[in-house]
Amino acid sequence: TVKKDITDELLPLLPLDDVKNTFFVRANDEAKVKAQFGEVEIIRVNDDEFGFWTKEMTEKEFKEKAKAAAIISFLRRG
């Protein structure tokens, strides 16, 4: 099918900090993670590293928690 409802109308964009998502996070300090993200299901990689999914939250909220939890890396689900 061909999309027929294309218009020149500009759509408003949300500021990135307000966009909600879930994140897969790699970390190595369980105490810091739990202090910031609460109880999460830990996916153990090895003795020094683990991963977990966050609940849905804004990008701004995630950035603040991630900085305090000293995470290794993350991916957005969306």
C-alpha positions as CSV (number, residue, x, y, z in Angstrom):
1,T,0.0,0.0,0.0
2,V,1.0,3.6,-0.6
3,K,0.7,6.1,2.2
4,K,-1.7,8.8,1.1
5,D,-2.1,11.0,4.2
6,I,1.3,12.8,4.0
7,T,1.0,16.5,4.8
8,D,3.4,19.5,5.2
9,E,2.1,19.9,8.8
10,L,5.0,20.2,11.3
11,L,4.6,18.0,14.3
12,P,5.8,19.1,17.7
13,L,8.8,17.2,19.1
14,L,9.4,16.4,22.7
15,P,12.6,17.5,24.3
16,L,14.8,14.5,24.6
17,D,14.9,14.7,28.4
18,D,11.1,14.1,28.4
19,V,11.1,11.0,26.2
20,K,10.2,7.8,28.1
21,N,12.0,4.5,27.5
22,T,13.3,1.4,29.2
23,F,17.0,0.7,29.2
24,F,19.3,-2.3,29.3
25,V,22.2,-1.5,31.6
26,R,25.6,-3.0,32.2
27,A,27.1,-2.4,35.6
28,N,29.5,-3.8,38.2
29,D,28.3,-2.3,41.5
30,E,25.1,-3.9,42.7
31,A,24.8,-1.7,45.8
32,K,24.9,1.5,43.7
33,V,22.5,0.1,41.2
34,K,20.0,-0.9,43.8
35,A,20.3,2.5,45.5
36,Q,19.4,4.3,42.3
37,F,17.1,1.8,40.5
38,G,15.6,-0.2,43.3
39,E,15.2,-3.9,43.1
40,V,16.0,-5.0,39.6
41,E,16.4,-8.5,38.1
42,I,20.1,-9.1,37.8
43,I,21.4,-10.9,34.7
44,R,24.8,-12.1,35.8
45,V,27.6,-12.0,33.1
46,N,30.5,-13.0,35.3
47,D,31.7,-12.2,38.8
48,D,32.5,-8.6,38.0
49,E,29.7,-7.6,35.7
50,F,25.9,-7.9,35.3
51,G,23.0,-6.4,33.4
52,F,19.4,-5.4,34.1
53,W,16.4,-3.8,32.5
54,T,15.0,-0.6,34.0
55,K,11.4,0.3,34.5
56,E,10.1,2.9,32.0
57,M,11.4,6.3,32.9
58,T,12.3,9.6,31.2
59,E,15.7,10.1,29.6
60,K,16.5,12.8,32.2
61,E,15.6,10.5,35.1
62,F,17.7,7.7,33.6
63,K,20.7,10.0,33.1
64,E,20.6,11.1,36.8
65,K,20.3,7.6,38.1
66,A,22.9,6.1,35.7
67,K,25.5,8.8,36.7
68,A,25.1,8.0,40.4
69,A,25.2,4.2,39.8
70,A,28.4,4.5,37.8
71,I,27.2,2.2,35.0
72,I,29.4,0.7,32.3
73,S,27.1,1.2,29.3
74,F,23.4,1.0,28.3
75,L,21.0,0.5,25.4
76,R,17.5,2.0,24.9
77,R,14.8,-0.5,24.1
78,G,12.9,1.9,21.8
